[in-house]
């Protein structure tokens, strides 16, 4: 350790001891203080160890210094689309089933294929090798290190301008923890006038895991991210049908108050031809939404038939055959059909009309970008706010993440050109009784 490193290390220790002394002065009695000294120091000890390993800086922010000099030529040999679309998901799925010798071998083989693809870059290979080893040993005990290694993986790709990333989590509650991953391709990366970062990302894996949000704010320089697949789903299912006033009474009651204002904002941001095309086809999209909801509602009577992610640009021949066969079977279950003949005809008819129109893909993409702007305004507020946000005037008991959400909602609702769209998105998205619901209630009642 150099003299400069020793000075940094001593500074870190001094800062931690000062923090500990401040905590002990908060009115704690001698006996209580004695009881908490050991766990507090254990936490600080881990902080020191992470600093010594070079995993955090003096402020506790994560950092990664690659042990090998990054080589652009090595990175160019890796098929990152293959890594994130197939190999990482296959590895995590195999790990999720690794509760028997057979599946343990499958998990190891899946990782070997992933490791072979990453082999040209020793930094990436070493990071995920360590992740795999710790997941196979004891993922719960290694959770903090796993979190760091996966952050380092994304940070390394980011620093090398490789537009891919992996989000991972450990799902607890069953007999064993389940390692889950979501892969993303970065479609756009920019900063606003204040220097805050915003990225548009595309979901790359084909697993059935579903994000419960349209955007998120990361830590440090990760900035804000807008999840374009979720944004597209919201734009197609909620905003597109709102673009024709004749359909207002067929939209959910929670949406109706804002529809005229949403139309005005969307119209102002799209060229006239694109808006006209979307408005004229909104009735077909509304038909798809209604049939999808009717089919899902029959789960209550025992139907297991589901319709997922109806395409806005037409069904494939295979999908049409599936619907026709389901309608045929349903003739023998009139009390609880999978899908009725009328519903199948509505879906197929609407889909055929949408599929035959020129320019629909570009029109829907333009609409999704309008919605993405509203989501980005919300998430960028989180990035700008940072931590420990004050909230004068907030209801008593509203703190922590709920205060952060109040700030983000207010910022998005007051952004010129997308304020009503942001409010529409907040009200149309199920929010439950958690922090998002509490924050939105506080904003609406203010």
C-alpha positions in Angstrom: 0.0 0.0 0.0 1.4 3.4 -1.0 1.6 6.4 1.3 -1.2 8.0 -0.6 -3.4 4.8 -0.2 -2.6 4.7 3.6 -3.6 8.3 3.9 -6.9 7.6 2.2 -7.4 4.5 4.4 -6.8 6.5 7.6 -9.2 9.2 6.4 -11.8 6.5 5.8 -11.3 5.1 9.3 -11.4 8.6 10.9 -14.7 9.3 9.1 -16.2 6.1 10.2 -15.2 6.6 13.8 -16.6 10.1 13.7 -19.9 8.7 12.4 -19.9 6.1 15.1 -19.3 8.7 17.8 -22.2 10.8 16.5 -24.5 7.8 16.6 -23.6 7.1 20.2 -24.4 10.7 21.2 -28.0 10.5 20.2 -29.3 10.1 23.7 -28.4 6.4 24.0 -27.7 5.2 27.5 -24.5 3.4 28.4 -26.1 -0.1 28.4 -27.9 0.5 25.0 -24.7 1.9 23.6 -22.7 -1.1 24.7 -25.3 -3.4 23.1 -25.1 -1.7 19.7 -21.3 -1.1 19.4 -20.5 -4.5 18.1 -23.0 -4.7 15.2 -22.3 -1.0 14.3 -18.5 -1.8 14.1 -19.2 -5.0 12.2 -21.0 -2.9 9.6 -18.2 -0.4 9.5 -15.7 -3.2 9.3 -17.3 -4.5 6.1 -17.3 -0.9 4.8 -13.6 -0.7 5.4 -13.0 -4.1 3.8 -14.9 -3.0 0.7 -12.8 0.2 0.5 -9.6 -1.7 0.8 -10.7 -4.1 -2.0 -11.2 -1.0 -4.1 -15.0 -1.6 -4.4 -16.1 1.7 -3.0 -14.7 5.2 -2.6 -14.5 7.3 0.5 -18.1 8.4 0.1 -19.2 4.8 -0.1 -20.1 4.9 -3.8 -19.2 1.8 -5.8 -16.3 1.8 -8.2 -14.6 -0.8 -10.3 -11.0 -0.9 -11.4 -10.6 -3.6 -14.0 -7.6 -5.8 -13.2 -6.8 -6.2 -16.9 -6.4 -3.3 -19.4 -9.6 -3.2 -21.5 -9.0 -4.1 -25.1 -11.5 -2.9 -27.7 -10.4 -5.7 -30.0 -11.3 -8.3 -27.4 -14.7 -6.8 -26.8 -15.3 -6.8 -30.5 -15.0 -10.6 -30.5 -17.9 -11.0 -28.2 -21.5 -11.4 -29.5 -23.2 -9.2 -26.9 -26.6 -9.8 -28.4 -26.1 -13.5 -28.0 -24.9 -13.0 -24.4 -27.9 -11.0 -23.3 -30.7 -12.4 -25.4 -29.9 -16.1 -24.9 -26.9 -17.0 -22.8 -27.6 -14.9 -19.6 -31.3 -15.8 -19.5 -30.5 -19.5 -20.1 -27.9 -19.5 -17.3 -30.3 -17.8 -14.8 -33.2 -20.2 -15.7 -30.9 -23.2 -15.2 -29.7 -21.8 -11.9 -33.4 -21.4 -10.8 -33.9 -25.1 -11.3 -30.6 -26.2 -9.7 -32.1 -28.2 -6.9 -31.1 -31.6 -8.2 -27.8 -33.1 -9.5 -29.1 -33.0 -13.0 -30.1 -29.3 -12.9 -26.9 -28.4 -11.1 -25.0 -29.9 -14.1 -27.2 -28.0 -16.5 -26.5 -24.7 -14.6 -22.8 -25.3 -14.9 -23.1 -26.2 -18.6 -25.1 -23.0 -19.2 -22.5 -21.0 -17.5 -19.7 -22.7 -19.4 -21.4 -21.5 -22.7 -21.7 -18.0 -21.3 -18.1 -18.0 -20.1 -16.8 -19.2 -23.4 -18.5 -16.3 -25.2 -17.0 -13.8 -22.7 -13.6 -15.4 -22.7 -11.9 -12.8 -25.0 -12.3 -10.2 -22.3 -10.7 -11.4 -19.0 -12.4 -8.7 -17.0 -16.0 -9.8 -17.9 -15.0 -13.4 -17.7 -13.7 -13.0 -14.2 -16.6 -11.0 -12.9 -19.3 -13.5 -14.0 -17.2 -16.5 -13.0 -17.1 -15.1 -9.5 -20.9 -14.5 -9.7 -21.5 -18.1 -10.7 -19.4 -19.5 -8.0 -21.1 -17.5 -5.3 -24.5 -18.3 -6.6 -23.7 -22.0 -6.5 -22.3 -21.8 -3.0 -24.7 -19.6 -1.0 -26.4 -16.7 -2.8 -28.0 -15.2 0.3 -24.7 -15.1 2.2 -22.9 -13.6 -0.8 -25.7 -11.2 -1.7 -23.7 -8.0 -1.1 -20.8 -9.2 -3.2 -23.2 -10.4 -5.9 -24.8 -7.0 -6.1 -21.4 -5.4 -6.4 -20.1 -7.8 -9.1 -23.2 -7.3 -11.2 -23.0 -3.6 -10.8 -19.3 -3.8 -11.9 -20.3 -5.8 -14.9 -22.7 -3.1 -16.0 -20.3 -0.3 -15.1 -17.5 -2.0 -17.2 -19.8 -2.3 -20.2 -20.8 1.3 -19.8 -17.3 2.6 -19.5 -16.3 0.6 -22.7 -19.4 2.0 -24.5 -21.0 -1.4 -24.9 -24.7 -0.7 -25.1 -26.0 -3.6 -23.0 -26.8 -4.2 -19.3 -28.2 -6.8 -17.0 -30.5 -6.3 -14.0 -30.6 -9.1 -11.5 -32.3 -9.9 -8.2 -32.6 -12.7 -5.7 -36.2 -13.8 -5.1 -36.6 -15.1 -1.5 -39.6 -16.8 0.2 -39.6 -20.3 -1.2 -37.4 -23.2 -0.3 -34.4 -21.7 -2.0 -33.5 -18.2 -3.4 -34.1 -17.8 -7.1 -31.6 -15.7 -9.2 -33.5 -13.7 -11.8 -32.1 -11.6 -14.6 -33.4 -9.1 -17.1 -31.3 -8.1 -20.1 -31.5 -4.8 -21.9 -30.0 -3.2 -25.0 -29.3 0.6 -24.7 -31.0 2.3 -27.6 -30.2 5.9 -26.7 -28.0 7.6 -24.2 -28.1 11.4 -23.5 -27.9 14.1 -20.9 -30.3 17.0 -20.2 -29.2 20.6 -19.8 -28.4 20.0 -16.1 -26.1 17.1 -17.0 -28.4 14.3 -15.7 -28.3 11.1 -17.7 -31.3 9.5 -19.5 -31.2 6.2 -21.4 -33.8 4.4 -23.4 -33.5 0.7 -23.1 -35.0 -2.3 -24.9 -35.8 -5.5 -23.1 -33.7 -8.1 -24.8 -34.4 -11.4 -23.1 -37.6 -13.4 -23.8 -38.3 -14.7 -20.3 -41.8 -14.2 -18.9 -40.6 -11.9 -16.1 -42.5 -8.6 -16.2 -41.3 -5.2 -14.9 -43.8 -3.4 -12.7 -42.6 0.0 -13.9 -42.1 2.1 -17.1 -38.9 3.6 -15.9 -36.3 3.6 -13.1 -33.6 5.7 -11.6 -30.2 4.1 -11.0 -27.4 5.0 -8.6 -24.5 7.2 -9.2 -24.0 8.0 -12.9 -26.4 5.3 -14.0 -29.0 8.1 -14.3 -32.6 7.4 -15.4 -33.7 4.6 -17.7 -37.0 4.4 -19.7 -38.1 0.8 -20.4 -39.3 1.1 -24.0 -41.2 -2.3 -24.1 -43.3 -1.3 -21.1 -43.7 2.2 -22.5 -44.9 0.8 -25.9 -47.4 -1.5 -24.1 -48.8 1.5 -22.2 -48.9 3.7 -25.3 -50.7 1.0 -27.3 -53.2 -0.1 -24.6 -54.0 3.3 -23.0 -52.9 6.3 -25.1 -53.7 5.1 -28.6 -57.4 4.4 -27.9 -57.6 7.8 -26.1 -56.9 9.6 -29.4 -60.5 9.4 -30.7 -63.1 11.2 -28.7 -65.9 8.8 -29.8 -64.2 6.1 -27.6 -64.1 8.1 -24.4 -67.1 6.3 -22.8 -65.5 2.9 -23.5 -62.3 3.8 -21.6 -62.0 3.0 -17.8 -63.6 5.6 -15.6 -60.2 6.5 -14.0 -58.9 7.7 -17.4 -61.9 9.7 -18.7 -61.3 13.0 -16.9 -58.0 13.5 -18.7 -58.7 12.2 -22.2 -59.3 15.5 -24.0 -56.2 17.1 -22.5 -54.1 14.0 -23.4 -55.3 14.2 -27.0 -54.3 17.9 -27.2 -50.8 17.2 -25.9 -50.2 14.2 -28.1 -51.6 16.1 -31.2 -49.1 18.9 -30.5 -46.1 16.6 -30.5 -47.0 14.4 -33.5 -47.1 15.5 -37.1 -50.7 15.9 -38.4 -50.6 12.8 -40.6 -49.3 10.5 -37.8 -51.9 11.8 -35.4 -54.7 11.3 -38.0 -53.6 7.7 -38.7 -53.6 6.8 -35.0 -56.9 8.5 -34.3 -58.6 6.8 -37.2 -57.4 3.4 -36.1 -58.0 3.8 -32.4 -61.3 2.0 -32.6 -59.5 -1.2 -33.8 -57.0 -0.9 -30.9 -59.9 -0.4 -28.5 -61.5 -3.6 -29.8 -58.3 -5.6 -29.1 -58.2 -4.1 -25.6 -61.8 -5.0 -24.8 -61.6 -8.6 -26.1 -58.3 -9.2 -24.2 -60.0 -8.0 -21.0 -63.1 -10.2 -21.6 -61.0 -13.3 -22.2 -58.9 -12.6 -19.0 -62.1 -12.1 -16.9 -63.2 -15.7 -17.6 -60.4 -17.0 -15.5 -63.0 -16.6 -12.7 -65.0 -19.4 -14.3 -62.0 -21.7 -14.9 -60.9 -20.7 -18.4 -57.1 -21.0 -18.8 -57.0 -19.3 -22.2 -55.0 -16.1 -22.2 -54.1 -13.4 -24.8 -50.8 -11.7 -24.2 -49.4 -8.7 -26.0 -51.6 -8.6 -29.0 -49.6 -7.1 -31.9 -50.6 -3.7 -33.1 -49.6 -4.4 -36.7 -51.5 -7.7 -37.3 -51.6 -11.3 -36.2 -49.4 -14.0 -37.7 -51.1 -16.9 -39.5 -50.2 -19.1 -36.6 -51.9 -16.8 -34.1 -55.0 -16.7 -36.3 -55.2 -20.5 -36.3 -54.8 -20.6 -32.5 -57.8 -18.2 -32.1 -59.9 -20.1 -34.6 -59.2 -23.4 -32.8 -59.9 -21.9 -29.4 -63.3 -20.5 -30.7 -64.1 -24.0 -32.1 -63.4 -25.7 -28.8 -65.4 -23.0 -27.0 -68.6 -24.1 -28.8 -68.7 -27.1 -26.4 -68.2 -24.9 -23.3 -70.8 -22.2 -23.8 -70.9 -21.4 -20.0 -67.2 -20.6 -19.9 -65.7 -20.3 -23.4 -62.1 -19.7 -24.0 -63.0 -17.2 -26.6 -66.4 -16.6 -28.4 -66.8 -16.5 -32.1 -67.7 -12.8 -31.9 -64.5 -12.1 -29.9 -62.3 -14.0 -32.3 -63.9 -12.2 -35.3 -63.3 -8.8 -33.6 -59.6 -9.6 -33.0 -58.9 -11.0 -36.4 -60.8 -8.2 -38.2 -59.1 -5.4 -36.2 -55.7 -7.1 -36.6 -56.1 -7.5 -40.4 -57.1 -3.9 -40.8 -54.2 -2.6 -38.8 -51.8 -5.0 -40.6 -52.8 -3.7 -44.0 -52.1 0.0 -43.3 -48.9 1.6 -44.3 -46.9 3.6 -41.8 -48.5 2.1 -38.7 -45.2 0.9 -37.2 -43.6 4.3 -37.5 -46.8 6.0 -36.1 -46.9 3.8 -33.0 -43.1 4.3 -32.4 -43.7 8.1 -32.6 -46.5 7.7 -30.0 -44.3 5.6 -27.8 -41.6 8.3 -27.9 -44.1 10.9 -26.6 -45.0 8.6 -23.7 -41.3 8.0 -23.1 -40.8 11.7 -22.7 -43.3 11.8 -19.9 -41.7 8.8 -18.2 -38.3 10.4 -18.6 -39.4 13.6 -16.9 -40.5 11.6 -13.8 -37.3 9.5 -13.6 -35.0 12.5 -14.2 -36.5 14.2 -11.2 -35.5 11.3 -9.1 -31.9 11.6 -10.4 -31.8 15.4 -9.7 -33.3 15.0 -6.2 -30.7 12.5 -5.0 -31.3 11.3 -1.5 -32.8 12.6 1.8 -35.4 14.8 0.1 -37.2 17.4 2.1 -40.9 17.7 1.6 -42.5 20.7 3.3 -46.3 20.4 3.3 -46.3 16.6 2.9 -48.9 14.7 4.9 -47.7 13.4 8.3 -46.2 10.0 7.9 -45.3 10.4 4.3 -41.5 9.9 4.1 -38.7 8.1 2.4 -39.5 6.8 -1.1 -43.0 8.3 -1.0 -41.6 11.8 -0.7 -39.3 11.0 -3.7 -42.4 10.0 -5.7 -44.3 13.2 -4.7 -41.4 15.3 -6.1 -41.2 13.2 -9.3 -45.0 13.3 -9.9 -45.1 17.1 -9.3 -42.2 17.6 -11.7 -43.7 15.5 -14.5 -47.2 16.9 -14.0 -45.8 20.5 -14.4 -43.7 19.8 -17.5 -45.0 21.8 -20.4 -46.4 19.6 -23.2 -46.6 16.4 -21.2 -48.2 17.3 -17.9 -51.6 15.8 -18.6 -50.1 12.8 -20.2 -48.0 12.2 -17.1 -51.0 12.5 -14.9 -52.9 10.2 -17.2 -50.1 7.6 -17.0 -50.0 7.8 -13.2 -53.8 7.4 -12.8 -54.2 4.7 -15.5 -51.4 2.5 -14.0 -52.4 0.3 -11.1 -50.5 1.6 -8.1 -52.0 -0.2 -5.1 -51.6 0.9 -1.5 -47.8 1.3 -1.5 -45.6 4.3 -1.7 -46.7 5.2 -5.2 -50.3 5.2 -4.3 -49.7 7.2 -1.1 -47.6 9.7 -3.1 -50.1 10.2 -5.9 -53.0 10.6 -3.3 -50.9 13.3 -1.6 -50.4 15.1 -4.8 -54.0 14.9 -6.0 -55.4 16.0 -2.6 -53.0 18.9 -2.3 
